[in-house]
């Protein structure tokens, strides 16, 4: 009887340790393909200055949310920034700007390149 309780308690402890190690908060993975982008807003115009220090290509897009309800939000065409590359994305609203951000997407290189 003692052996069964001892085995059950050891099994419960091991299960608890394994379960907590899997659900522990882990560090978010760094995205090593994302270009470094700075954003400048001047009036109704926004510009993103992006530089890619990584060996993988990054596809970036500038997104602008306009303040006025009748002013259409803007999403720029995607720009691919290769290793050590630079891109400047500019767009505007008719009136004020509410929010500006840059989205990143990794570009998978085709085999043989």
VENRAJO-V692721 format. One record per residue. N is the residue number from 1. RES is the residue in one small letter. SS is DSSP state (~ for helix, > for strand, _ for the rest). Layout:
[[N RES SS] [N RES SS]]
//
This chain:
[[1 x _] [2 x ~] [3 x ~] [4 x ~] [5 x ~] [6 x ~] [7 x ~] [8 x ~] [9 x ~] [10 x ~] [11 x ~] [12 x ~] [13 x ~] [14 x ~] [15 x ~] [16 x ~] [17 x ~] [18 x ~] [19 x ~] [20 x ~] [21 x ~] [22 x ~] [23 x ~] [24 x _] [25 x _] [26 x _] [27 x _] [28 x _] [29 x _] [30 x _] [31 x _] [32 x _] [33 x _] [34 x _] [35 x _] [36 x >] [37 x >] [38 x >] [39 x >] [40 x >] [41 x >] [42 x >] [43 x _] [44 x _] [45 x >] [46 x >] [47 x >] [48 x >] [49 x >] [50 x >] [51 x >] [52 x _] [53 x _] [54 x _] [55 x _] [56 x _] [57 x _] [58 x >] [59 x >] [60 x >] [61 x >] [62 x >] [63 x >] [64 x >] [65 x >] [66 x >] [67 x _] [68 x _] [69 x _] [70 x _] [71 x _] [72 x _] [73 x _] [74 x >] [75 x >] [76 x _] [77 x _] [78 x _] [79 x >] [80 x >] [81 x >] [82 x _] [83 x _] [84 x _] [85 x _] [86 x >] [87 x >] [88 x >] [89 x >] [90 x >] [91 x >] [92 x >] [93 x _] [94 x _] [95 x _] [96 x _] [97 x >] [98 x >] [99 x >] [100 x >] [101 x >] [102 x >] [103 x >] [104 x >] [105 x >] [106 x >] [107 x _] [108 x _] [109 x _] [110 x _] [111 x _] [112 x _] [113 x _]]
//
